[in-house]
């Protein structure tokens, strides 16, 4: 005795994968989730570089060595 027979499997496929609304949401999630992670990484890198540039500019204004 199979847990999922052929009819049940076909019905599940018909209700999910062949449903246009479900597919639109699934494709949107597959498209958007990686973009969220990439954006977080890029934002963190941008902030880090921004702080480094700010420190460099301040360092040029107030040099540590006295001539």
Residue pairs with C-beta under 8 A, 6 or more apart in sequence:
16 22
17 23
